[in-house]
Amino acid sequence: MSESQGPKLKTKAGEASPQALSFSTRNLPEKERVPYWREVFGRHVIRVDFTPQSDARFEADASLLSVPGLRAHWSVYKGAAQLRRTKDLISQTDEDVALLIDRKGSIRLSQRGPEVQLARSSAVVVIHAEPAEMIFPRADYTAIMAPLKAIAPLTRHVEDRRYIPAGTEALALLPTCLRMLRDVSDPRVIERSVTYVYDLMALALGATQEAAAIANARGMRIARFQAVKADIAANLTSRDLSVTAVALRQRVTPRYIHMLFDGAGTTFSQFVLAERLAYVRRLLRDPRHAHQPISAIAYDSGFGDLSHFNHAFRRRYGATPSEVRRGET
């Protein structure tokens, strides 16, 4: 179930700051796990009644992120459970809409209509002002909460679209935008990132024509760019890393990727080179790789031409790889 009244934002000098919290039963005695999850996480954090549905050993973990205008939580349950938001647990001030993304395909949720069985990587819309019930044999899900008054003007009848199938591009890219929020503290960057999340939520829910045009040129483009860079990072040491290979994995055209990098003032090749050089530099300064020849590190990092590597490294860092390894710069 989605978070209802999560951690309050702390302020400093009049500005709201991000807050992240974690909850886990792993270090608790077994007899204390269910009471802790029911009272602390269930009733006081996400405002639901929690009931385990089996006698098996109960385990659960959750992490929460709260920034101005947006909240999210990631939850994993290793056991069957039922979560119910009853009328007495609904806050009169909570007017959020949530997207609950099921990463396992194990959740059944009911709210204002027939029960919905979620498929892996699909999502369901949850209106916080209404009772709801969720049941599962196990679960791994993300819940993203935003003010209904911020999302509703961007969509065509937000409350009518309850189920969002897996494969919806905007839905698949939402975790990328959330990762951006986890790693920043600049209020201006946070504000922009929240806007990008709103864009993707609107597209997933069915944006109006005007909102879709803006979201595709803004939030969707940023999320795709972040996904491309994440793909590069995951395949950085591969000799087969190319714009064509990345485009195939990301289901876009090579030309589109070139346009993304051009908009950032660089090129695909320049970005890959800079990332590989930075990766090599980290390894050279790591004592655990002190025994490894520099040439082997370069080749293992995706460089096929040692002369090109040495020239590019010195031009980038103003020192040779050997000098960096010795700590001379």
C-alpha positions as CSV (number, residue, x, y, z in Angstrom):
1,M,0.0,0.0,0.0
2,S,1.2,3.5,-0.6
3,E,2.5,5.8,2.1
4,S,-0.2,8.1,3.5
5,Q,1.4,10.4,6.0
6,G,5.1,9.8,5.7
7,P,8.0,11.5,7.5
8,K,7.6,15.3,7.8
9,L,10.1,17.5,5.9
10,K,12.6,19.3,8.0
11,T,13.3,22.9,7.1
12,K,16.4,25.0,7.3
13,A,16.5,28.7,6.5
14,G,12.9,28.3,5.2
15,E,13.7,25.5,2.7
16,A,12.3,22.0,2.8
17,S,15.0,19.3,2.7
18,P,14.9,15.7,1.5
19,Q,14.4,13.0,4.1
20,A,15.1,9.3,3.8
21,L,14.2,6.6,6.3
22,S,14.5,2.9,6.5
23,F,12.6,0.2,8.3
24,S,13.5,-3.5,8.7
25,T,12.6,-6.5,10.8
26,R,15.9,-8.3,10.2
27,N,17.5,-7.4,13.5
28,L,14.4,-7.9,15.6
29,P,13.6,-11.0,17.6
30,E,11.1,-13.0,15.7
31,K,8.3,-12.4,18.2
32,E,8.6,-8.7,17.9
33,R,8.6,-8.4,14.1
34,V,4.9,-8.5,13.4
35,P,3.9,-6.1,16.3
36,Y,6.7,-3.7,15.2
37,W,5.6,-3.7,11.5
38,R,1.9,-3.4,12.4
39,E,2.3,-0.5,14.8
40,V,5.3,1.4,13.7
41,F,5.4,1.0,9.9
42,G,1.8,0.1,9.3
43,R,-0.3,2.3,11.4
44,H,2.0,5.3,12.0
45,V,4.0,5.5,8.7
46,I,1.8,4.3,5.8
47,R,-1.5,4.3,7.8
48,V,-2.7,0.8,7.1
49,D,-3.8,-2.2,9.2
50,F,-1.3,-4.9,8.6
51,T,-2.1,-8.6,9.1
52,P,0.2,-11.5,8.3
53,Q,-1.5,-14.3,6.3
54,S,0.7,-17.2,7.3
55,D,2.5,-18.6,10.3
56,A,5.8,-18.6,8.5
57,R,8.7,-16.4,9.7
58,F,7.9,-12.8,8.9
59,E,10.5,-10.5,7.2
60,A,10.0,-7.1,5.7
61,D,12.1,-4.1,4.6
62,A,11.1,-0.6,3.5
63,S,12.8,2.6,2.6
64,L,11.1,6.0,2.3
65,L,12.0,9.2,0.5
66,S,10.2,12.5,1.1
67,V,10.9,15.7,-0.8
68,P,8.7,18.7,-1.4
69,G,5.7,17.7,-3.6
70,L,6.6,14.0,-3.8
71,R,7.0,10.9,-1.6
72,A,8.0,7.3,-2.5
73,H,8.6,4.1,-0.7
74,W,10.1,0.8,-1.6
75,S,8.8,-2.3,0.2
76,V,9.8,-6.0,0.3
77,Y,7.8,-8.6,2.1
78,K,9.0,-12.2,2.4
79,G,5.7,-13.6,3.4
80,A,1.9,-13.4,2.8
81,A,0.2,-10.4,4.2
82,Q,-2.9,-8.2,4.0
83,L,-2.8,-4.4,4.1
84,R,-6.0,-2.5,4.6
85,R,-6.6,1.3,4.7
86,T,-9.9,1.7,6.5
87,K,-11.9,4.9,6.8
88,D,-10.6,5.6,10.3
89,L,-7.0,5.5,9.0
90,I,-7.6,8.0,6.2
91,S,-6.2,11.4,7.0
92,Q,-8.6,14.3,6.2
93,T,-5.6,16.2,4.8
94,D,-4.3,13.5,2.5
95,E,-5.3,14.1,-1.1
96,D,-2.5,12.3,-2.8
97,V,-2.7,9.9,-5.8
98,A,-0.3,7.1,-5.9
99,L,1.1,4.7,-8.5
100,L,1.9,1.4,-7.0
101,I,4.4,-0.5,-9.2
102,D,4.5,-4.3,-8.6
103,R,8.0,-5.6,-9.3
104,K,7.0,-9.2,-8.6
105,G,3.5,-9.5,-10.1
106,S,2.1,-10.9,-6.8
107,I,-0.2,-8.2,-5.5
108,R,-4.0,-8.1,-5.6
109,L,-5.5,-4.7,-4.8
110,S,-9.1,-3.6,-4.6
111,Q,-10.4,0.0,-4.3
112,R,-13.7,1.3,-5.6
113,G,-14.4,-1.7,-7.9
114,P,-13.3,-5.2,-8.8
115,E,-10.1,-6.5,-7.4
116,V,-7.0,-6.0,-9.6
117,Q,-4.4,-8.7,-10.0
118,L,-1.1,-7.0,-10.9
119,A,1.4,-8.4,-13.4
120,R,5.1,-8.1,-13.0
121,S,6.2,-4.4,-13.6
122,S,2.6,-3.2,-14.0
123,A,1.0,-0.6,-11.8
124,V,-2.3,0.4,-10.2
125,V,-3.6,3.8,-9.2
126,V,-4.5,4.3,-5.6
127,I,-6.5,7.3,-4.4
128,H,-5.5,8.0,-0.8
129,A,-8.8,9.6,0.2
130,E,-10.6,6.2,-0.3
131,P,-10.4,2.9,1.5
132,A,-8.3,0.2,-0.1
133,E,-7.1,-3.4,0.4
134,M,-4.0,-5.2,-0.8
135,I,-3.1,-8.8,-0.3
136,F,-0.1,-10.9,-1.5
137,P,1.8,-14.1,-0.9
138,R,5.0,-12.0,-1.0
139,A,5.7,-8.6,-2.4
140,D,8.3,-6.2,-3.9
141,Y,6.8,-2.9,-4.9
142,T,7.4,0.8,-5.3
143,A,4.8,3.4,-4.4
144,I,5.0,6.9,-5.7
145,M,2.8,9.6,-4.2
146,A,2.0,13.0,-5.5
147,P,-0.7,15.6,-4.8
148,L,-3.8,14.8,-6.8
149,K,-4.3,18.6,-7.5
150,A,-0.9,18.6,-9.2
151,I,-1.5,15.5,-11.4
152,A,-5.2,15.8,-12.2
153,P,-4.8,18.9,-14.5
154,L,-2.2,17.0,-16.6
155,T,-4.4,13.9,-17.2
156,R,-7.6,12.7,-18.8
157,H,-9.7,11.7,-15.7
158,V,-6.9,10.4,-13.5
159,E,-9.4,8.4,-11.3
160,D,-10.7,6.4,-14.3
161,R,-7.4,4.7,-15.2
162,R,-6.9,2.2,-12.5
163,Y,-4.5,-0.3,-14.1
164,I,-1.3,0.5,-16.1
165,P,0.2,-2.5,-18.0
166,A,3.8,-3.5,-17.9
167,G,5.7,-2.1,-20.9
168,T,4.2,1.4,-20.6
169,E,7.4,3.4,-21.3
170,A,6.7,6.2,-18.9
171,L,6.0,3.7,-16.1
172,A,9.2,1.9,-16.9
173,L,11.2,5.1,-16.7
174,L,9.8,6.3,-13.4
175,P,12.4,4.4,-11.3
176,T,15.1,6.3,-13.2
177,C,13.7,9.7,-12.1
178,L,13.3,8.4,-8.5
179,R,17.0,7.5,-8.4
180,M,17.9,11.0,-9.5
181,L,16.0,12.3,-6.4
182,R,17.8,9.9,-4.1
183,D,21.2,11.3,-5.1
184,V,20.7,15.1,-5.0
185,S,20.3,17.7,-2.3
186,D,20.2,21.0,-4.3
187,P,16.6,22.3,-3.9
188,R,16.6,23.5,-7.5
189,V,17.5,20.1,-8.8
190,I,15.0,18.4,-6.6
191,E,12.2,20.7,-7.8
192,R,13.1,19.9,-11.5
193,S,13.3,16.2,-10.7
194,V,9.8,16.3,-9.1
195,T,8.5,18.0,-12.2
196,Y,10.0,15.2,-14.3
197,V,8.2,12.6,-12.1
198,Y,4.9,14.4,-12.5
199,D,5.5,14.3,-16.3
200,L,6.0,10.6,-16.3
201,M,3.1,9.9,-14.0
202,A,0.8,12.0,-16.3
203,L,2.0,10.1,-19.4
204,A,1.5,6.7,-17.6
205,L,-2.0,7.8,-16.5
206,G,-3.0,9.2,-19.9
207,A,-1.9,12.8,-20.3
208,T,-3.9,15.5,-22.0
209,Q,-2.6,16.5,-25.5
210,E,-0.9,19.6,-24.2
211,A,0.6,18.0,-21.1
212,A,1.8,15.0,-23.2
213,A,3.7,17.4,-25.6
214,I,5.4,19.1,-22.7
215,A,6.1,15.9,-20.8
216,N,7.7,14.2,-23.8
217,A,10.0,17.2,-24.4
218,R,10.9,17.4,-20.7
219,G,10.4,14.6,-18.2
220,M,10.5,11.8,-20.8
221,R,13.6,13.1,-22.5
222,I,15.4,13.5,-19.2
223,A,14.4,10.0,-18.1
224,R,15.5,8.5,-21.4
225,F,18.8,10.3,-21.2
226,Q,19.4,9.0,-17.6
227,A,18.5,5.5,-18.8
228,V,20.9,5.7,-21.6
229,K,23.7,6.8,-19.3
230,A,22.8,4.0,-16.8
231,D,23.0,1.6,-19.7
232,I,26.5,2.9,-20.6
233,A,27.6,2.6,-17.0
234,A,26.4,-1.0,-16.9
235,N,28.3,-1.9,-20.1
236,L,31.2,0.4,-19.7
237,T,33.9,-2.2,-19.9
238,S,32.5,-4.1,-22.9
239,R,34.3,-3.8,-26.2
240,D,30.9,-4.0,-27.8
241,L,29.6,-0.8,-26.3
242,S,28.3,1.3,-29.1
243,V,25.5,3.7,-29.8
244,T,23.8,1.1,-31.9
245,A,23.9,-1.5,-29.1
246,V,22.6,1.0,-26.5
247,A,19.8,2.1,-28.9
248,L,18.7,-1.4,-29.3
249,R,18.6,-2.1,-25.6
250,Q,16.8,1.2,-24.9
251,R,14.4,0.8,-27.9
252,V,15.2,4.2,-29.4
253,T,17.2,5.1,-32.6
254,P,20.9,5.9,-32.6
255,R,20.0,9.3,-34.0
256,Y,17.8,10.0,-30.9
257,I,20.7,9.1,-28.6
258,H,23.0,11.4,-30.5
259,M,20.4,14.2,-30.1
260,L,20.3,13.6,-26.3
261,F,24.0,14.0,-26.0
262,D,24.1,17.0,-28.3
263,G,21.5,18.7,-26.1
264,A,23.9,18.1,-23.2
265,G,26.8,19.7,-25.1
266,T,28.8,16.5,-25.7
267,T,28.7,13.4,-27.9
268,F,28.1,9.7,-27.2
269,S,31.8,8.9,-27.9
270,Q,33.1,11.7,-25.7
271,F,30.9,10.7,-22.8
272,V,32.0,7.0,-23.0
273,L,35.6,8.0,-23.2
274,A,35.3,10.3,-20.2
275,E,33.5,7.6,-18.2
276,R,36.1,4.9,-19.1
277,L,39.0,7.2,-18.2
278,A,37.4,8.1,-14.9
279,Y,36.9,4.4,-14.2
280,V,40.6,3.6,-15.0
281,R,41.7,6.5,-12.7
282,R,39.7,5.0,-9.8
283,L,41.3,1.6,-10.3
284,L,44.8,3.1,-10.5
285,R,44.3,4.9,-7.2
286,D,42.8,1.7,-5.5
287,P,45.5,-0.3,-3.6
288,R,43.6,-3.5,-4.4
289,H,44.6,-3.1,-8.0
290,A,48.3,-2.1,-7.4
291,H,49.5,-5.5,-8.6
292,Q,47.7,-5.2,-12.0
293,P,49.6,-3.8,-15.0
294,I,48.3,-0.5,-16.3
295,S,47.9,-2.0,-19.8
296,A,45.7,-4.8,-18.4
297,I,43.5,-2.3,-16.5
298,A,43.1,-0.3,-19.7
299,Y,42.2,-3.3,-21.8
300,D,39.8,-4.6,-19.1
301,S,38.1,-1.2,-19.0
302,G,37.2,-1.3,-22.7
303,F,40.1,0.4,-24.3
304,G,41.4,-1.5,-27.4
305,D,44.3,0.8,-28.3
306,L,46.9,1.4,-25.6
307,S,48.5,4.4,-27.4
308,H,45.1,6.0,-27.7
309,F,44.4,5.3,-24.0
310,N,47.7,6.9,-22.8
311,H,47.2,10.0,-25.0
312,A,43.6,10.5,-23.9
313,F,44.4,9.9,-20.2
314,R,47.2,12.5,-20.2
315,R,45.1,15.0,-22.0
316,R,42.3,14.6,-19.5
317,Y,44.2,14.5,-16.3
318,G,47.5,16.3,-17.1
319,A,49.5,13.3,-15.9
320,T,50.4,9.8,-17.1
321,P,48.6,6.7,-15.7
322,S,51.9,5.8,-13.9
323,E,52.0,9.2,-12.2
324,V,48.5,8.9,-11.0
325,R,49.2,5.4,-9.7
326,R,52.2,6.7,-7.7
327,G,50.0,9.5,-6.3
328,E,52.0,12.3,-7.9
329,T,48.9,14.1,-9.0
